[in-house]
């Protein structure tokens, strides 16, 4: 059977908004700190593709489609950050601003693997882009602007990224092909990082 989402009022449980029917609802989430209480859905359509839908008030808008999605709202609920993989294996990371309806392409890749994490304290997105030989780490603002490559190296694995609360810098624990370890220090906002320690 098909599935749909109903949004109910906290006061009297009346239906505020209702999505159309989809083959399957895969995930959903709310922008909790926004007055407009936006909602996103990842749903499977009749063609077997996943759609990313955002609901603000009575308006339901399909933002993108693909085979997999990873989705987060910004803390203020005004920006939807999402990583999508397409049928041709292309991956892309995007930021969709709800107020303007504008979608910003942050980074795309035909062959590399993309992952992201959000540094909530600094309102930054960290992006890990890797293939068999090369790995890169980028940072960008939550709205997808000001993309900076913080680190790029061949034949190395980033084992861990950590930072000290209140500091605007990242510590990258690296492992080389020969299993030796090193530590790279970089600011969050620019490419002036350097190696602190190498075995």
C-alpha positions in Angstrom: 0.0 0.0 0.0 1.0 3.6 -0.4 2.0 5.9 2.4 1.6 9.6 3.1 2.5 12.0 6.0 0.0 14.0 8.0 1.2 17.0 10.1 -1.0 17.5 13.1 -1.6 20.6 15.4 -0.2 20.2 18.9 -3.2 22.1 20.3 -6.2 20.1 18.9 -4.6 17.3 16.7 -6.3 18.8 13.6 -4.5 18.1 10.3 -2.3 21.1 9.3 -0.8 19.6 6.2 -1.0 16.4 4.2 1.5 15.0 1.7 0.5 13.2 -1.4 0.8 9.4 -1.4 4.2 7.7 -2.1 5.2 4.1 -2.5 7.2 4.3 0.7 8.3 7.0 3.2 12.0 6.4 4.0 12.8 9.2 6.4 11.6 12.6 7.6 12.8 15.4 9.9 11.7 18.8 11.3 13.4 22.2 11.4 12.7 22.6 15.1 13.9 26.1 15.7 12.0 27.8 12.9 8.7 29.5 13.3 7.5 28.0 10.0 8.1 24.4 11.4 9.5 23.0 8.1 9.5 19.3 7.4 11.5 17.2 5.0 10.5 13.8 3.6 12.6 11.2 1.7 10.0 9.1 -0.2 10.1 6.5 -2.9 8.0 7.3 -6.0 6.3 4.9 -8.4 9.5 4.6 -10.5 11.5 3.4 -7.5 13.5 6.6 -7.2 13.8 8.5 -4.0 12.5 12.1 -3.8 13.5 14.8 -1.3 10.4 16.9 -0.5 10.3 19.9 1.8 7.1 21.2 3.4 6.7 24.8 4.6 3.2 25.8 5.7 0.8 24.3 3.1 3.5 24.1 0.3 5.1 20.8 -0.6 8.1 21.1 -3.0 10.2 18.3 -4.5 13.8 19.5 -4.2 15.8 16.6 -5.8 15.7 12.9 -6.7 18.2 10.1 -6.5 19.0 6.7 -5.2 20.2 7.6 -1.7 19.9 10.7 0.5 21.5 12.0 3.8 19.7 15.1 5.1 20.0 17.6 7.9 18.4 20.9 8.8 20.5 23.8 10.0 20.0 24.8 13.6 17.7 27.6 12.7 15.6 25.4 10.4 16.2 27.7 7.4 18.6 25.6 5.4 18.3 22.0 4.3 21.7 20.3 3.8 21.6 17.1 1.7 24.0 14.6 0.1 22.4 12.8 -2.9 23.6 9.9 -5.0 22.2 9.7 -8.6 21.4 6.7 -10.7 24.8 7.2 -12.6 26.6 7.0 -9.2 27.3 10.8 -9.3 27.2 12.2 -5.8 26.5 15.8 -4.8 26.3 17.9 -1.6 23.8 20.8 -1.7 22.3 23.5 0.6 18.7 24.5 0.0 17.6 27.8 1.5 13.9 27.6 2.4 13.2 31.4 2.4 14.5 32.0 -1.2 14.0 28.5 -2.6 17.6 28.7 -3.8 19.7 25.5 -4.0 23.5 25.9 -3.8 25.7 23.2 -5.2 28.6 22.8 -2.7 30.5 20.0 -4.3 29.9 17.2 -6.9 31.8 14.1 -7.8 31.6 11.5 -10.6 33.8 8.8 -9.0 34.9 9.9 -5.6 33.1 9.1 -2.3 31.6 12.1 -0.5 30.8 12.3 3.2 29.9 15.2 5.4 29.6 16.2 9.1 28.3 19.4 10.6 30.3 21.4 13.2 27.3 23.0 14.9 29.3 25.2 17.2 30.9 27.0 14.2 28.0 26.5 11.7 30.3 24.8 9.3 30.0 21.7 7.1 33.1 19.5 6.8 33.3 17.4 3.6 35.4 14.4 3.1 36.1 13.6 -0.6 38.1 10.4 -1.3 39.0 8.0 -4.0 41.4 5.0 -4.1 44.5 7.2 -4.0 43.6 10.8 -2.9 41.7 12.3 0.0 40.6 15.9 0.5 38.9 17.7 3.4 36.8 20.8 2.7 34.8 23.3 4.9 31.9 25.5 3.9 29.3 27.7 5.6 26.0 26.1 6.4 24.4 27.9 3.4 27.0 26.3 1.1 29.0 29.4 0.5 32.8 29.9 1.1 34.1 26.4 0.2 37.7 26.0 1.2 40.0 22.9 0.7 41.7 22.4 4.1 43.7 19.3 3.3 44.7 17.2 0.3 47.1 14.3 0.1 47.7 11.0 -1.7 48.1 7.6 -0.1 46.8 8.5 3.3 43.7 7.8 5.4 42.0 10.4 7.8 41.4 8.2 10.8 39.8 10.9 12.9 39.0 14.6 12.9 38.7 16.4 16.2 38.6 19.9 17.6 38.8 21.6 21.0 35.6 23.4 21.9 36.0 27.1 21.4 38.9 26.8 19.0 38.6 27.4 15.3 41.0 24.7 14.2 40.9 21.0 13.4 43.3 18.1 14.3 43.5 15.4 11.6 44.8 12.1 12.7 46.3 10.5 9.6 47.5 7.0 8.7 49.9 6.4 5.8 50.1 3.4 3.6 52.9 1.9 5.7 50.7 2.3 8.8 52.8 5.2 10.2 50.8 8.0 11.8 50.8 11.7 11.6 48.9 14.7 12.9 47.8 17.7 10.7 46.5 20.9 12.2 44.3 23.3 10.1 42.2 26.3 10.7 38.5 25.7 10.0 38.3 28.6 7.5 41.4 28.5 5.4 44.1 26.4 3.8 47.1 27.4 5.9 47.3 24.1 7.8 50.5 22.2 8.5 51.9 18.9 9.8 52.4 18.9 13.5 53.8 15.4 13.9 55.0 12.6 11.7 56.3 9.1 12.6 
